[in-house]
Amino acid sequence: MRTQLYEWHKAHGELINFSGFEMPVRYSTIAEEHLAVRTAVGLFDVSHMGRMWIKGSHSSQFLNYLVPRDLAKVAIGRHAYSYFLNERAGFRDDIVLGHYAEDLWLLVWNAGNREKIKHWLYTFKTFAGKMMGQELDIQFDDVSNSTAMFALQGPKAAPLLKDLGFEKLPSSWGAVRSKYEDISLIISRTGYTGEDGFEIIVEEATTQHPENALKIWETLLEHGSSYDIKPCGLGARDTLRLEAGYPLYGNDIEENITPLEADLLFPPFAHMEKEWFVGKYVLIEKQKTDNYPRRVGLRAFRRGPAIRHGTPLLDPKTKKQIGIATSGTYSPLLKYVIGMGYVPKNYTAEGTKVLYQVKNRTFEAEVTKFPFYDENQYGKKRKK
């Protein structure tokens, strides 16, 4: 599969297969693109992600059954991060929900789960209708292929959009509907890099007619040249989200990992006081045991091989395996190897030493907090 910008990516970048899509992994180097986002601004094509409008008088109640987050607390004009769980309280996917009217929501989810999540929504609609004893007034409008979606990320993202004439930009996790010339846009102040930035949905942009998507993409790059913008691929997107401590579905969270283990079961992502949501009672029972691994950050001390998905984590004294790494990379910003993984509770304190094993050799690392970078210098909380 291809996004609306396939021809542009093919002409300017290096393509790989990602979740069935031919996507750019990089245009220059991953390090250059990574640092552009941390210090200036980068532009990503994320049109491969799923996008769906959910509307109808039962839409809010329906979605509130599906996610641990209390959606009654999400005001109109706001976006919210949460996740769908299975019956074992494992992650079906992590998602973003946008509230656009009383009975109108926008759902954004991961490309690799496009069909799985659509099937789950239709299946749960039938189940919820039986549970509520009525036919539900809910309509699903999948716009994944009839819209484009870009992520404009970095400390210069807002100045760039203002320079283009977008004076009324949303606050963090807010969203506005806007236009550029005659092209309809949805601009939300969201993203997955740790930096301030925006996700821009270009409406009425199909693969057969990519003109609107291409115009917005090239306009952002042209006007962004004075802001040191760089087009960025999936490589930098992965290193940036890891540096910020954000989990990647399929690596760090999946169907057999719960929000308790992933350290994501807290407000506002989840509200355990809600009457019911899928997986709630499994989580309540699991909380009683306190006997489950926890997701932690890992920092390597000496330059060595990168931590990868599946890398064993060992106790430094006994050399016995205690956990497993789920993501890792060499940080272009910090100049050392970072990663994340799951370890028992007694290994989660910041500064705890562990070993990671690559082939038959072991390398020292320590448990550290997220994000890996200094928030006074980088990320949304940086001191201006």
TITISE-849753 format. One line per 4 residues: number of its first residue (from 0); their letters; for each residue z, x, y negated of N, C-alpha, C. Coordinates in steps of 0.05 Angstrom, whole numbers, padded with zeros to 5 digits. Example, Ala and Ser with C-alpha at 12.3 -4.5 7.8 and 13.67 -1.06 7.14 Angstrom:
BEGIN
0	AS	00156,00264,00114,00156,00246,00090,00156,00264,00066 | 00142,00257,00045,00143,00273,00021,00157,00258,-00001
END
This chain:
BEGIN
0	MRTQ	00000,00017,00024,00000,00000,00000,00000,00018,-00025 | -00009,00005,-00047,-00011,00021,-00072,-00001,00004,-00096 | 00009,00018,-00116,00017,00004,-00141,-00007,00003,-00159 | -00004,-00011,-00181,-00025,-00014,-00201,-00035,00013,-00212
4	LYEW	-00018,00033,-00211,-00024,00059,-00223,-00034,00080,-00203 | -00042,00070,-00179,-00050,00089,-00158,-00071,00109,-00167 | -00092,00100,-00181,-00113,00118,-00189,-00102,00139,-00209 | -00085,00131,-00227,-00073,00150,-00246,-00056,00170,-00231
8	HKAH	-00039,00161,-00213,-00023,00179,-00198,-00040,00199,-00181 | -00061,00189,-00170,-00078,00205,-00153,-00091,00227,-00170 | -00098,00221,-00195,-00111,00241,-00212,-00092,00261,-00224 | -00066,00254,-00226,-00047,00271,-00240,-00024,00282,-00223
12	GELI	-00019,00271,-00200,00005,00279,-00185,-00001,00284,-00155 | 00020,00290,-00141,00020,00295,-00112,00031,00270,-00098 | 00015,00258,-00081,00023,00233,-00068,00035,00237,-00041 | 00054,00220,-00034,00065,00219,-00007,00067,00190,00002
16	NFSG	00072,00186,00027,00078,00159,00037,00108,00153,00034 | 00114,00132,00020,00142,00124,00017,00144,00094,00022 | 00158,00087,00043,00162,00059,00050,00135,00044,00052 | 00114,00058,00061,00088,00045,00064,00071,00046,00039
20	FEMP	00081,00058,00017,00066,00060,-00008,00057,00089,-00012 | 00034,00092,-00024,00024,00118,-00032,00035,00123,-00060 | 00056,00140,-00061,00071,00143,-00086,00072,00173,-00095 | 00074,00178,-00121,00076,00206,-00130,00103,00218,-00125
24	VRYS	00104,00241,-00112,00129,00254,-00108,00135,00272,-00132 | 00114,00282,-00146,00117,00298,-00170,00090,00301,-00184 | 00092,00308,-00209,00068,00314,-00225,00068,00344,-00233 | 00091,00355,-00240,00093,00383,-00246,00111,00395,-00225
28	TIAE	00136,00400,-00231,00156,00408,-00210,00179,00388,-00212 | 00193,00385,-00189,00216,00366,-00189,00237,00375,-00209 | 00241,00402,-00211,00261,00412,-00229,00254,00405,-00258 | 00229,00409,-00266,00221,00403,-00294,00224,00373,-00300
32	EHLA	00217,00356,-00281,00219,00328,-00286,00248,00319,-00286 | 00264,00330,-00269,00293,00325,-00268,00306,00332,-00295 | 00300,00356,-00305,00313,00365,-00330,00302,00349,-00354 | 00278,00340,-00353,00267,00323,-00375,00284,00298,-00378
36	VRTA	00291,00286,-00356,00308,00261,-00357,00336,00267,-00367 | 00347,00290,-00359,00374,00297,-00367,00375,00304,-00397 | 00353,00315,-00408,00354,00326,-00435,00336,00311,-00455 | 00317,00296,-00445,00298,00282,-00463,00291,00255,-00452
40	VGLF	00268,00252,-00439,00261,00226,-00428,00240,00229,-00406 | 00242,00213,-00385,00223,00214,-00364,00213,00185,-00357 | 00189,00183,-00346,00178,00157,-00340,00170,00156,-00310 | 00181,00136,-00296,00176,00132,-00268,00161,00106,-00263
44	DVSH	00143,00106,-00244,00131,00082,-00233,00148,00072,-00210 | 00161,00050,-00213,00178,00039,-00191,00167,00011,-00183 | 00141,00008,-00186,00129,-00018,-00179,00130,-00025,-00150 | 00136,-00005,-00133,00138,-00010,-00104,00162,-00027,-00097
48	MGRM	00181,-00029,-00115,00206,-00044,-00109,00200,-00074,-00108 | 00217,-00089,-00093,00214,-00118,-00092,00224,-00131,-00117 | 00210,-00153,-00125,00218,-00169,-00148,00213,-00198,-00142 | 00232,-00215,-00148,00230,-00243,-00141,00246,-00260,-00161
52	WIKG	00234,-00281,-00171,00249,-00301,-00186,00261,-00321,-00167 | 00286,-00328,-00171,00300,-00349,-00155,00309,-00370,-00175 | 00300,-00394,-00171,00306,-00416,-00190,00312,-00441,-00176 | 00323,-00461,-00191,00331,-00486,-00179,00360,-00491,-00184
56	SHSS	00369,-00517,-00183,00396,-00524,-00190,00417,-00512,-00172 | 00410,-00503,-00148,00429,-00491,-00130,00427,-00460,-00129 | 00411,-00449,-00146,00405,-00420,-00145,00430,-00403,-00149 | 00447,-00410,-00169,00471,-00394,-00174,00491,-00396,-00151
60	QFLN	00495,-00420,-00141,00514,-00424,-00119,00504,-00409,-00094 | 00478,-00412,-00089,00465,-00398,-00066,00469,-00368,-00067 | 00463,-00356,-00090,00465,-00327,-00092,00495,-00318,-00091 | 00513,-00335,-00101,00541,-00328,-00101,00552,-00327,-00073
64	YLVP	00540,-00342,-00054,00548,-00340,-00026,00538,-00314,-00014 | 00517,-00303,-00025,00504,-00280,-00013,00516,-00253,-00021 | 00528,-00251,-00044,00537,-00226,-00055,00568,-00226,-00059 | 00581,-00203,-00056,00610,-00202,-00062,00617,-00205,-00091
68	RDLA	00598,-00199,-00109,00603,-00201,-00137,00605,-00230,-00146 | 00623,-00236,-00164,00625,-00264,-00174,00604,-00268,-00196 | 00582,-00281,-00189,00560,-00284,-00208,00567,-00304,-00231 | 00589,-00319,-00228,00597,-00336,-00250,00605,-00319,-00274
72	KVAI	00611,-00293,-00269,00619,-00275,-00290,00595,-00261,-00303 | 00571,-00266,-00293,00547,-00253,-00304,00534,-00272,-00324 | 00535,-00266,-00349,00525,-00283,-00370,00495,-00283,-00370 | 00483,-00304,-00381,00454,-00305,-00385,00446,-00282,-00404
76	GRHA	00425,-00268,-00396,00416,-00244,-00411,00428,-00218,-00401 | 00441,-00220,-00378,00454,-00196,-00367,00443,-00190,-00339 | 00443,-00165,-00331,00437,-00156,-00304,00462,-00147,-00291 | 00463,-00147,-00264,00487,-00139,-00249,00479,-00126,-00223
80	YSYF	00493,-00104,-00216,00489,-00090,-00191,00507,-00103,-00170 | 00496,-00108,-00146,00513,-00117,-00124,00498,-00110,-00098 | 00503,-00125,-00076,00491,-00119,-00051,00492,-00144,-00033 | 00473,-00145,-00015,00473,-00165,00007,00485,-00152,00031
84	LNER	00502,-00167,00045,00515,-00157,00069,00506,-00173,00094 | 00508,-00160,00117,00503,-00175,00142,00530,-00186,00152 | 00529,-00199,00176,00553,-00212,00186,00575,-00193,00194 | 00568,-00167,00197,00588,-00146,00203,00597,-00132,00178
88	AGFR	00588,-00143,00155,00595,-00132,00128,00581,-00105,00123 | 00560,-00099,00138,00543,-00076,00132,00522,-00083,00112 | 00511,-00063,00099,00492,-00067,00077,00465,-00077,00088 | 00456,-00100,00079,00428,-00107,00083,00411,-00093,00062
92	DDIV	00422,-00091,00038,00409,-00076,00016,00427,-00077,-00008 | 00424,-00057,-00026,00437,-00060,-00052,00416,-00070,-00071 | 00424,-00086,-00090,00406,-00101,-00107,00414,-00101,-00136 | 00397,-00111,-00153,00403,-00117,-00181,00395,-00146,-00185
96	LGHY	00412,-00162,-00197,00406,-00189,-00204,00406,-00193,-00234 | 00386,-00206,-00245,00385,-00212,-00273,00387,-00242,-00278 | 00404,-00250,-00297,00409,-00278,-00302,00394,-00286,-00328 | 00374,-00303,-00325,00355,-00308,-00347,00357,-00337,-00358
100	AEDL	00368,-00355,-00343,00374,-00382,-00353,00395,-00393,-00334 | 00404,-00417,-00340,00426,-00428,-00323,00419,-00428,-00293 | 00394,-00435,-00287,00386,-00437,-00259,00362,-00418,-00253 | 00362,-00395,-00266,00340,-00376,-00262,00351,-00347,-00260
104	WLLV	00345,-00335,-00237,00354,-00307,-00232,00330,-00290,-00224 | 00331,-00265,-00231,00312,-00245,-00222,00325,-00226,-00203 | 00314,-00223,-00179,00325,-00205,-00159,00306,-00181,-00156 | 00318,-00157,-00157,00304,-00131,-00153,00317,-00117,-00130
108	WNAG	00300,-00108,-00110,00311,-00095,-00087,00293,-00072,-00078 | 00302,-00057,-00058,00288,-00032,-00050,00262,-00037,-00035 | 00243,-00019,-00040,00216,-00022,-00029,00216,-00023,00001 | 00233,-00006,00014,00234,-00005,00043,00244,-00031,00056
112	NREK	00256,-00048,00040,00267,-00073,00050,00253,-00098,00040 | 00228,-00094,00030,00214,-00117,00018,00213,-00141,00037 | 00203,-00138,00061,00200,-00160,00079,00227,-00169,00091 | 00244,-00150,00096,00270,-00157,00108,00286,-00175,00089
116	IKHW	00287,-00169,00064,00303,-00185,00045,00290,-00213,00041 | 00263,-00214,00039,00250,-00240,00036,00257,-00258,00060 | 00256,-00247,00084,00262,-00262,00108,00291,-00271,00108 | 00309,-00254,00099,00338,-00260,00097,00343,-00283,00078
120	LYTF	00329,-00283,00055,00333,-00304,00035,00324,-00332,00046 | 00301,-00332,00059,00291,-00357,00071,00310,-00367,00094 | 00319,-00348,00110,00337,-00355,00132,00363,-00366,00121 | 00374,-00352,00101,00400,-00361,00091,00398,-00387,00076
124	KTFA	00375,-00393,00064,00372,-00419,00051,00376,-00442,00071 | 00365,-00439,00094,00369,-00459,00115,00398,-00461,00124 | 00411,-00438,00128,00439,-00437,00136,00457,-00450,00114 | 00452,-00442,00089,00469,-00452,00067,00465,-00482,00063
128	GKMM	00441,-00492,00068,00436,-00520,00066,00452,-00536,00086 | 00454,-00525,00111,00470,-00538,00131,00499,-00537,00125 | 00508,-00513,00114,00536,-00510,00107,00544,-00529,00084 | 00526,-00534,00065,00532,-00551,00043,00525,-00580,00048
132	GQEL	00512,-00585,00071,00506,-00613,00079,00484,-00626,00062 | 00465,-00610,00052,00444,-00622,00036,00420,-00602,00035 | 00398,-00613,00028,00374,-00596,00023,00377,-00582,-00004 | 00375,-00556,-00004,00380,-00542,-00029,00356,-00542,-00047
136	DIQF	00362,-00544,-00073,00341,-00542,-00094,00338,-00513,-00102 | 00322,-00498,-00087,00318,-00470,-00092,00289,-00463,-00088 | 00277,-00448,-00107,00250,-00439,-00103,00249,-00409,-00106 | 00233,-00396,-00089,00230,-00367,-00090,00202,-00361,-00100
140	DDVS	00200,-00344,-00120,00174,-00336,-00131,00172,-00305,-00130 | 00160,-00295,-00108,00157,-00266,-00104,00135,-00255,-00123 | 00144,-00239,-00142,00125,-00227,-00161,00122,-00197,-00158 | 00128,-00187,-00134,00127,-00159,-00128,00099,-00147,-00133
144	NSTA	00079,-00163,-00125,00051,-00153,-00127,00037,-00163,-00152 | 00049,-00180,-00168,00036,-00191,-00192,00049,-00181,-00217 | 00067,-00161,-00215,00079,-00148,-00238,00080,-00118,-00232 | 00084,-00102,-00253,00089,-00074,-00250,00117,-00069,-00260
148	MFAL	00129,-00046,-00252,00156,-00040,-00261,00159,-00010,-00266 | 00168,-00002,-00289,00171,00026,-00297,00200,00031,-00304 | 00209,00055,-00300,00236,00064,-00308,00233,00086,-00329 | 00242,00080,-00353,00242,00099,-00375,00270,00109,-00379
152	QGPK	00276,00133,-00372,00303,00143,-00369,00308,00169,-00385 | 00331,00170,-00398,00339,00194,-00412,00350,00188,-00439 | 00363,00208,-00452,00376,00204,-00478,00356,00197,-00501 | 00330,00202,-00497,00310,00196,-00518,00295,00171,-00512
156	AAPL	00303,00156,-00491,00289,00132,-00483,00290,00110,-00505 | 00314,00106,-00516,00318,00085,-00536,00303,00092,-00562 | 00305,00117,-00572,00290,00124,-00596,00259,00121,-00592 | 00250,00127,-00568,00221,00123,-00563,00213,00094,-00564
160	LKDL	00228,00076,-00552,00221,00048,-00553,00223,00037,-00582 | 00243,00046,-00597,00245,00037,-00625,00221,00047,-00641 | 00212,00071,-00635,00188,00081,-00649,00163,00065,-00643 | 00163,00052,-00619,00141,00035,-00612,00143,00006,-00623
164	GFEK	00165,00001,-00638,00168,-00025,-00650,00188,-00044,-00637 | 00201,-00035,-00616,00221,-00051,-00602,00248,-00048,-00616 | 00253,-00064,-00636,00277,-00060,-00652,00302,-00073,-00638 | 00298,-00095,-00624,00320,-00109,-00611,00322,-00100,-00582
168	LPSS	00334,-00077,-00577,00338,-00068,-00550,00364,-00078,-00539 | 00365,-00084,-00513,00389,-00094,-00501,00411,-00073,-00499 | 00436,-00082,-00497,00458,-00064,-00492,00458,-00057,-00462 | 00476,-00040,-00453,00478,-00032,-00425,00480,-00056,-00407
172	WGAV	00462,-00058,-00387,00460,-00080,-00368,00451,-00106,-00380 | 00442,-00105,-00405,00430,-00129,-00417,00400,-00128,-00413 | 00387,-00151,-00420,00358,-00153,-00416,00346,-00171,-00438 | 00322,-00165,-00446,00308,-00182,-00466,00279,-00186,-00456
176	RSKY	00267,-00208,-00464,00239,-00213,-00459,00225,-00206,-00485 | 00203,-00191,-00483,00189,-00181,-00507,00159,-00180,-00502 | 00145,-00170,-00521,00116,-00166,-00519,00108,-00140,-00532 | 00088,-00127,-00520,00075,-00104,-00534,00046,-00113,-00537
180	EDIS	00038,-00117,-00562,00012,-00130,-00568,00011,-00157,-00553 | -00007,-00161,-00534,-00008,-00186,-00521,00003,-00185,-00492 | 00018,-00164,-00486,00028,-00160,-00459,00057,-00168,-00457 | 00064,-00187,-00439,00091,-00196,-00436,00108,-00176,-00420
184	LIIS	00132,-00170,-00430,00149,-00150,-00417,00177,-00161,-00414 | 00191,-00152,-00394,00220,-00155,-00391,00232,-00127,-00392 | 00250,-00123,-00411,00262,-00097,-00416,00292,-00100,-00410 | 00302,-00086,-00390,00330,-00086,-00383,00341,-00057,-00387
188	RTGY	00366,-00055,-00396,00378,-00029,-00400,00392,-00021,-00374 | 00376,-00014,-00355,00386,-00008,-00328,00370,00017,-00318 | 00379,00027,-00295,00365,00050,-00283,00383,00062,-00262 | 00372,00083,-00248,00386,00095,-00226,00386,00125,-00227
192	TGED	00389,00135,-00252,00389,00164,-00256,00416,00174,-00267 | 00433,00156,-00276,00458,00164,-00289,00455,00165,-00319 | 00430,00166,-00329,00425,00168,-00358,00422,00140,-00370 | 00424,00139,-00396,00416,00115,-00411,00386,00112,-00407
196	GFEI	00378,00087,-00407,00349,00083,-00403,00343,00054,-00398 | 00318,00049,-00390,00308,00021,-00388,00290,00019,-00364 | 00290,-00005,-00353,00270,-00013,-00333,00253,-00035,-00345 | 00227,-00031,-00344,00208,-00048,-00358,00190,-00061,-00338
200	IVEE	00191,-00087,-00337,00173,-00103,-00319,00149,-00112,-00336 | 00126,-00105,-00327,00101,-00113,-00340,00091,-00138,-00325 | 00092,-00160,-00338,00083,-00185,-00325,00053,-00187,-00326 | 00042,-00202,-00307,00013,-00206,-00305,-00002,-00179,-00302
204	ATTQ	00006,-00164,-00282,-00007,-00138,-00277,-00010,-00136,-00247 | -00034,-00140,-00237,-00039,-00139,-00208,-00054,-00114,-00201 | -00055,-00107,-00175,-00070,-00084,-00166,-00100,-00087,-00172 | -00110,-00111,-00170,-00138,-00116,-00176,-00144,-00114,-00206
208	HPEN	-00124,-00120,-00222,-00128,-00118,-00251,-00104,-00103,-00263 | -00106,-00076,-00261,-00083,-00059,-00270,-00082,-00053,-00300 | -00099,-00066,-00315,-00103,-00058,-00343,-00077,-00059,-00359 | -00061,-00081,-00356,-00036,-00084,-00371,-00016,-00062,-00363
212	ALKI	-00014,-00056,-00337,00005,-00036,-00328,-00004,-00009,-00339 | -00029,-00003,-00337,-00040,00023,-00346,-00036,00027,-00376 | -00040,00005,-00391,-00037,00007,-00420,-00008,00013,-00428 | 00011,00000,-00416,00039,00005,-00422,00047,00034,-00414
216	WETL	00039,00042,-00390,00044,00069,-00380,00033,00090,-00398 | 00008,00088,-00406,-00005,00109,-00422,00006,00108,-00451 | 00013,00084,-00461,00024,00082,-00488,00051,00096,-00489 | 00068,00092,-00468,00094,00105,-00468,00091,00136,-00466
220	LEHG	00072,00145,-00451,00068,00174,-00449,00056,00186,-00475 | 00037,00171,-00487,00025,00181,-00512,00046,00182,-00534 | 00061,00161,-00539,00081,00161,-00560,00105,00177,-00553 | 00109,00181,-00527,00132,00197,-00519,00127,00227,-00520
224	SSYD	00103,00236,-00527,00098,00265,-00528,00116,00279,-00548 | 00121,00265,-00570,00139,00277,-00591,00168,00276,-00582 | 00174,00263,-00561,00201,00262,-00550,00204,00278,-00524 | 00184,00295,-00519,00183,00312,-00495,00184,00297,-00469
228	IKPC	00170,00274,-00468,00169,00258,-00444,00154,00271,-00422 | 00161,00266,-00397,00146,00274,-00374,00144,00251,-00354 | 00120,00247,-00343,00118,00229,-00320,00134,00241,-00297 | 00148,00225,-00282,00166,00235,-00261,00160,00221,-00234
232	GLGA	00163,00236,-00213,00158,00225,-00186,00183,00219,-00171 | 00180,00212,-00146,00202,00205,-00129,00221,00228,-00123 | 00211,00252,-00124,00228,00275,-00120,00250,00277,-00140 | 00243,00275,-00166,00264,00277,-00187,00281,00252,-00187
236	RDTL	00270,00229,-00180,00286,00205,-00178,00308,00208,-00158 | 00303,00222,-00135,00323,00226,-00115,00344,00246,-00124 | 00336,00269,-00136,00355,00289,-00144,00373,00278,-00167 | 00361,00262,-00184,00377,00250,-00206,00398,00230,-00196
240	RLEA	00390,00212,-00179,00409,00192,-00169,00431,00206,-00153 | 00425,00227,-00138,00445,00241,-00123,00465,00255,-00141 | 00454,00268,-00162,00471,00282,-00182,00490,00262,-00195 | 00482,00237,-00199,00498,00216,-00211,00518,00204,-00191
244	GYPL	00514,00210,-00165,00532,00199,-00144,00524,00171,-00134 | 00498,00164,-00138,00489,00137,-00130,00478,00139,-00102 | 00486,00120,-00085,00476,00120,-00057,00447,00111,-00055 | 00434,00121,-00035,00406,00113,-00029,00406,00097,-00003
248	YGND	00394,00073,-00005,00393,00056,00019,00375,00070,00041 | 00385,00070,00065,00372,00083,00087,00382,00111,00093 | 00395,00123,00073,00408,00149,00076,00438,00146,00075 | 00449,00136,00052,00477,00136,00047,00490,00109,00053
252	IEEN	00475,00088,00052,00484,00061,00059,00463,00048,00077 | 00473,00033,00096,00454,00019,00114,00469,-00003,00130 | 00456,-00015,00149,00467,-00039,00163,00494,-00034,00177 | 00500,-00009,00184,00525,-00003,00198,00546,00010,00180
256	ITPL	00542,00010,00155,00561,00020,00135,00570,-00002,00117 | 00596,-00005,00113,00606,-00027,00096,00613,-00016,00068 | 00616,-00034,00048,00624,-00026,00021,00651,-00011,00020 | 00669,-00017,00039,00694,-00002,00041,00689,00027,00046
260	EADL	00672,00033,00065,00666,00061,00072,00650,00074,00050 | 00633,00059,00037,00616,00070,00016,00631,00072,-00011 | 00655,00063,-00012,00672,00063,-00037,00658,00047,-00059 | 00649,00023,-00051,00636,00005,-00071,00648,-00023,-00071
264	LFPP	00672,-00025,-00058,00685,-00051,-00057,00706,-00053,-00079 | 00697,-00055,-00103,00715,-00058,-00126,00701,-00073,-00148 | 00716,-00086,-00166,00703,-00100,-00189,00689,-00080,-00207 | 00666,-00086,-00219,00654,-00113,-00218,00634,-00116,-00195
268	FAHM	00630,-00096,-00178,00611,-00098,-00156,00619,-00119,-00136 | 00645,-00123,-00132,00655,-00142,-00113,00680,-00155,-00123 | 00684,-00180,-00117,00708,-00195,-00124,00719,-00208,-00099 | 00739,-00195,-00086,00749,-00205,-00061,00764,-00232,-00064
272	EKEW	00770,-00240,-00089,00784,-00265,-00092,00765,-00289,-00090 | 00739,-00284,-00089,00720,-00305,-00086,00726,-00321,-00060 | 00721,-00347,-00060,00728,-00363,-00037,00713,-00354,-00012 | 00687,-00347,-00015,00672,-00339,00009,00647,-00324,00001
276	FVGK	00639,-00305,00016,00613,-00292,00015,00607,-00280,00042 | 00583,-00275,00048,00575,-00264,00075,00590,-00237,00079 | 00605,-00235,00100,00619,-00210,00107,00647,-00208,00097 | 00657,-00228,00081,00683,-00225,00068,00706,-00221,00089
280	YVLI	00707,-00237,00110,00730,-00236,00128,00729,-00211,00145 | 00706,-00201,00150,00704,-00175,00164,00716,-00153,00147 | 00711,-00154,00121,00722,-00134,00102,00752,-00137,00100 | 00762,-00161,00100,00791,-00165,00098,00805,-00152,00123
284	EKQK	00794,-00157,00146,00805,-00145,00170,00803,-00114,00170 | 00780,-00105,00161,00776,-00076,00160,00795,-00062,00140 | 00802,-00076,00118,00820,-00065,00098,00848,-00061,00111 | 00855,-00078,00130,00882,-00076,00142,00885,-00051,00159
288	TDNY	00863,-00041,00170,00865,-00018,00188,00868,00009,00173 | 00854,00011,00150,00854,00036,00134,00843,00059,00151 | 00829,00053,00173,00819,00074,00191,00789,00074,00192 | 00778,00083,00170,00749,00084,00168,00741,00108,00151
292	PRRV	00717,00120,00155,00709,00142,00138,00702,00133,00110 | 00703,00152,00092,00697,00147,00064,00675,00164,00054 | 00659,00153,00035,00637,00168,00023,00649,00186,00001 | 00641,00212,00002,00650,00231,-00018,00627,00249,-00027
296	GLRA	00632,00262,-00050,00613,00282,-00060,00620,00309,-00048 | 00599,00326,-00045,00602,00352,-00033,00589,00373,-00051 | 00603,00394,-00057,00593,00416,-00073,00594,00442,-00057 | 00572,00456,-00053,00572,00481,-00039,00580,00504,-00057
300	FRRG	00594,00524,-00046,00603,00546,-00063,00583,00568,-00066 | 00571,00577,-00044,00552,00599,-00045,00524,00588,-00041 | 00505,00602,-00052,00477,00594,-00048,00470,00595,-00019 | 00462,00573,-00008,00455,00571,00020,00435,00549,00024
304	PAIR	00430,00541,00048,00411,00519,00053,00422,00493,00042 | 00404,00475,00036,00412,00449,00025,00425,00432,00047 | 00443,00415,00038,00455,00395,00055,00434,00373,00058 | 00430,00363,00083,00410,00343,00088,00423,00319,00102
308	HGTP	00408,00297,00103,00416,00274,00118,00420,00282,00148 | 00444,00276,00158,00450,00283,00186,00464,00310,00190 | 00468,00325,00168,00481,00351,00171,00510,00347,00179 | 00520,00360,00201,00548,00357,00209,00567,00369,00189
312	LLDP	00590,00356,00185,00611,00366,00169,00635,00373,00187 | 00646,00397,00183,00666,00408,00201,00693,00414,00186 | 00714,00413,00202,00740,00422,00192,00739,00453,00190 | 00747,00465,00167,00744,00494,00164,00762,00510,00183
316	KTKK	00784,00498,00193,00802,00513,00211,00794,00509,00240 | 00790,00484,00248,00785,00479,00277,00756,00482,00284 | 00738,00480,00264,00709,00480,00267,00699,00456,00282 | 00716,00436,00285,00707,00411,00298,00695,00392,00277
320	QIGI	00675,00377,00287,00661,00358,00269,00680,00336,00260 | 00681,00331,00234,00697,00310,00223,00681,00288,00210 | 00656,00293,00204,00640,00274,00190,00611,00282,00189 | 00595,00269,00173,00567,00274,00171,00557,00270,00143
324	ATSG	00539,00288,00135,00526,00285,00108,00504,00265,00110 | 00499,00251,00088,00478,00231,00087,00456,00237,00066 | 00462,00254,00047,00443,00263,00027,00450,00290,00017 | 00431,00305,00006,00436,00331,-00005,00412,00342,-00019
328	TYSP	00417,00361,-00037,00395,00374,-00051,00406,00398,-00066 | 00388,00414,-00077,00396,00435,-00096,00393,00423,-00124 | 00415,00422,-00139,00415,00410,-00165,00400,00427,-00186 | 00378,00418,-00197,00364,00433,-00218,00381,00438,-00243
332	LLKY	00399,00420,-00248,00416,00422,-00272,00440,00441,-00267 | 00453,00438,-00244,00478,00452,-00239,00474,00479,-00225 | 00451,00482,-00213,00443,00508,-00200,00460,00513,-00175 | 00468,00492,-00161,00481,00496,-00135,00475,00471,-00118
336	VIGM	00481,00474,-00092,00475,00453,-00073,00496,00431,-00075 | 00487,00406,-00076,00505,00383,-00076,00497,00364,-00054 | 00515,00346,-00047,00509,00326,-00027,00529,00304,-00026 | 00526,00285,-00009,00546,00265,-00004,00547,00259,00026
340	GYVP	00569,00249,00035,00572,00243,00063,00597,00228,00068 | 00604,00225,00094,00627,00208,00102,00647,00226,00118 | 00672,00224,00109,00694,00240,00122,00718,00222,00125 | 00737,00229,00143,00762,00213,00145,00778,00214,00119
344	KNYT	00797,00195,00117,00813,00192,00092,00827,00217,00084 | 00838,00232,00104,00854,00256,00097,00837,00280,00088 | 00811,00276,00086,00793,00297,00076,00780,00289,00049 | 00790,00267,00037,00776,00256,00013,00787,00266,-00013
348	AEGT	00809,00280,-00013,00821,00290,-00039,00802,00310,-00052 | 00799,00308,-00078,00782,00327,-00092,00792,00356,-00088 | 00773,00373,-00082,00780,00401,-00077,00784,00408,-00047 | 00784,00388,-00030,00787,00393,-00001,00763,00409,00009
352	KVLY	00769,00430,00024,00748,00447,00035,00737,00436,00062 | 00711,00436,00065,00698,00429,00090,00676,00449,00095 | 00665,00449,00119,00641,00465,00125,00618,00446,00131 | 00594,00455,00124,00571,00440,00134,00554,00459,00151
356	QVKN	00543,00448,00172,00530,00465,00192,00500,00461,00191 | 00485,00483,00189,00456,00483,00190,00448,00502,00212 | 00436,00490,00233,00430,00504,00258,00456,00515,00269 | 00459,00541,00272,00483,00552,00284,00501,00565,00263
360	RTFE	00495,00562,00238,00511,00574,00217,00526,00553,00201 | 00549,00561,00190,00565,00543,00174,00568,00554,00146 | 00570,00535,00127,00572,00542,00098,00594,00526,00086 | 00608,00538,00067,00632,00525,00055,00624,00506,00032
364	AEVT	00638,00484,00031,00634,00464,00010,00661,00452,00004 | 00663,00438,-00018,00688,00424,-00025,00681,00395,-00033 | 00701,00378,-00029,00698,00350,-00037,00701,00349,-00067 | 00684,00334,-00080,00685,00331,-00109,00679,00303,-00117
368	KFPF	00686,00296,-00142,00682,00268,-00151,00654,00264,-00161 | 00646,00239,-00163,00620,00232,-00176,00625,00225,-00205 | 00606,00230,-00223,00581,00245,-00218,00587,00275,-00216 | 00568,00290,-00208,00572,00319,-00205,00572,00333,-00233
372	YDEN	00557,00322,-00251,00554,00335,-00278,00578,00328,-00296 | 00580,00343,-00318,00600,00339,-00338,00591,00315,-00355 | 00607,00293,-00354,00599,00269,-00368,00601,00271,-00399 | 00614,00292,-00408,00614,00297,-00437,00587,00307,-00447
376	QYGK	00572,00319,-00428,00546,00331,-00436,00522,00316,-00426 | 00525,00301,-00405,00502,00287,-00392,00510,00259,-00384 | 00489,00242,-00380,00494,00215,-00371,00500,00196,-00393 | 00505,00171,-00386,00509,00149,-00405,00533,00153,-00423
380	KRKK	00553,00167,-00413,00578,00171,-00427,00579,00196,-00444 | 00557,00210,-00446,00556,00236,-00460,00565,00231,-00489 | 00577,00252,-00500,00585,00251,-00528,00560,00256,-00545 | 00554,00238,-00563,00529,00239,-00578,00528,00264,-00596
END
